[in-house]
């Protein structure tokens, strides 16, 4: 599925960004099928994740609703 492939590529763009720590691991997103949830411990960090995902999406010709 092309959408799933693009989704994986786009979400890799935030792999090194800070989210929340659970069991010593950094978690900044949860994904299931074609749904994704971004997670951060502050509004500023969450906004940063959204902006990175939005830019990566646009680079692949996709649009997301960042509202």
Backbone as numpy.savetxt, mean C-alpha at the origin, in Angstrom:
# Nx Ny Nz CAx CAy CAz Cx Cy Cz
-4.12 -13.26 -13.36 -4.97 -12.08 -13.36 -4.08 -10.85 -13.36
-4.24 -10.00 -14.34 -3.40 -8.83 -14.52 -3.55 -7.83 -13.37
-4.76 -7.66 -12.88 -4.98 -6.73 -11.76 -4.22 -7.20 -10.52
-4.25 -8.49 -10.24 -3.53 -9.02 -9.08 -2.03 -8.82 -9.23
-1.51 -8.99 -10.43 -0.09 -8.78 -10.69 0.28 -7.31 -10.47
-0.50 -6.41 -11.03 -0.25 -4.98 -10.83 -0.37 -4.63 -9.35
-1.36 -5.19 -8.68 -1.53 -4.93 -7.25 -0.31 -5.33 -6.46
0.25 -6.47 -6.77 1.47 -6.94 -6.09 2.63 -6.00 -6.35
2.81 -5.60 -7.58 3.90 -4.68 -7.93 3.72 -3.35 -7.22
2.51 -2.84 -7.21 2.23 -1.54 -6.57 2.47 -1.63 -5.07
2.01 -2.68 -4.43 2.16 -2.79 -2.98 3.62 -3.01 -2.58
4.43 -3.53 -3.47 5.87 -3.66 -3.17 6.52 -2.30 -3.03
5.91 -1.27 -3.60 6.48 0.08 -3.50 6.49 0.61 -2.07
5.70 0.00 -1.18 5.69 0.45 0.22 6.33 -0.57 1.16
6.98 -1.57 0.61 7.50 -2.66 1.45 8.48 -2.19 2.52
9.19 -1.11 2.29 10.15 -0.62 3.27 9.63 0.54 4.10
8.37 0.92 3.89 7.79 2.03 4.64 7.28 1.55 5.99
7.31 2.45 6.96 6.90 2.11 8.32 5.38 2.00 8.43
4.93 0.99 9.16 3.51 0.81 9.44 3.32 0.69 10.94
2.95 -0.49 11.40 2.87 -0.77 12.84 3.71 -2.00 13.13
4.15 -2.12 14.36 4.96 -3.28 14.77 4.06 -4.29 15.45
4.10 -5.52 14.95 3.38 -6.63 15.57 4.36 -7.79 15.66
4.65 -8.22 16.87 5.59 -9.32 17.05 6.95 -9.03 16.48
7.36 -7.76 16.53 8.65 -7.37 16.00 8.71 -7.19 14.50
7.59 -7.39 13.82 7.54 -7.23 12.36 6.81 -5.95 12.00
7.25 -5.33 10.92 6.60 -4.13 10.41 5.45 -4.54 9.49
4.25 -4.11 9.81 3.07 -4.39 8.99 2.52 -3.06 8.49
2.49 -2.87 7.17 1.94 -1.62 6.64 0.78 -1.85 5.68
0.47 -3.12 5.44 -0.69 -3.42 4.60 -1.17 -4.84 4.86
-2.43 -5.01 4.61 -3.06 -6.34 4.65 -3.78 -6.49 3.31
-3.55 -7.63 2.67 -4.15 -7.85 1.35 -4.85 -9.19 1.31
-6.00 -9.20 0.66 -6.74 -10.43 0.44 -7.43 -10.30 -0.90
-7.14 -11.22 -1.80 -7.69 -11.19 -3.16 -7.37 -9.84 -3.79
-8.39 -9.06 -4.15 -8.12 -7.76 -4.76 -8.37 -6.59 -3.80
-8.44 -6.87 -2.50 -8.62 -5.83 -1.49 -7.31 -5.57 -0.77
-7.06 -4.30 -0.48 -5.86 -3.91 0.26 -6.23 -2.90 1.32
-5.59 -3.03 2.49 -5.76 -2.08 3.58 -4.38 -1.59 3.97
-4.22 -0.27 4.04 -2.96 0.32 4.47 -3.06 0.60 5.96
-1.95 0.38 6.68 -1.95 0.49 8.14 -0.75 1.31 8.58
-0.98 2.26 9.48 0.11 3.05 10.05 -0.30 3.50 11.44
0.70 3.94 12.22 0.39 4.36 13.60 0.20 5.86 13.73
0.20 6.57 12.61 -0.13 8.00 12.64 -0.77 8.40 11.32
-1.49 9.49 11.36 -2.16 9.98 10.16 -1.13 10.38 9.09
-0.03 10.99 9.51 1.01 11.39 8.55 1.64 10.20 7.85
1.93 9.14 8.59 2.51 7.94 8.00 1.52 7.27 7.05
0.25 7.27 7.43 -0.78 6.69 6.57 -0.91 7.50 5.28
-0.89 8.82 5.40 -0.96 9.67 4.21 0.21 9.40 3.29
1.40 9.20 3.86 2.58 8.88 3.07 2.38 7.57 2.30
1.85 6.55 2.97 1.59 5.27 2.30 0.61 5.45 1.14
-0.45 6.21 1.39 -1.45 6.43 0.35 -0.83 7.13 -0.85
-0.01 8.13 -0.59 0.62 8.87 -1.69 1.57 7.98 -2.50
2.34 7.15 -1.82 3.25 6.24 -2.53 2.47 5.25 -3.39
1.42 4.67 -2.83 0.59 3.71 -3.58 -0.09 4.41 -4.75
-0.56 5.62 -4.54 -1.20 6.36 -5.61 -0.23 6.64 -6.75
0.99 7.07 -6.43 1.99 7.35 -7.46 2.37 6.07 -8.22
2.55 4.98 -7.50 2.89 3.71 -8.14 1.74 3.24 -9.04
0.51 3.46 -8.60 -0.66 3.08 -9.41 -0.71 3.89 -10.69
-0.54 5.20 -10.56 -0.58 6.06 -11.74 0.53 5.70 -12.73
1.69 5.29 -12.23 2.80 4.89 -13.09 2.44 3.66 -13.93
1.50 2.85 -13.43 1.04 1.66 -14.15 -0.25 1.92 -14.92
-0.70 3.19 -14.94 -1.90 3.54 -15.69 -3.19 3.27 -14.94
-3.10 3.10 -13.62 -4.28 2.84 -12.81 -4.60 4.05 -11.95
-5.86 4.22 -11.65 -6.30 5.29 -10.76 -6.92 4.69 -9.52
-6.63 5.29 -8.38 -7.31 4.88 -7.15 -8.00 6.10 -6.56
-9.01 5.85 -5.78 -9.71 6.92 -5.09 -9.01 7.11 -3.75
-8.23 8.18 -3.60 -7.47 8.39 -2.37 -8.26 9.13 -1.31
-9.52 9.41 -1.58 -10.36 10.05 -0.56 -10.76 9.03 0.45
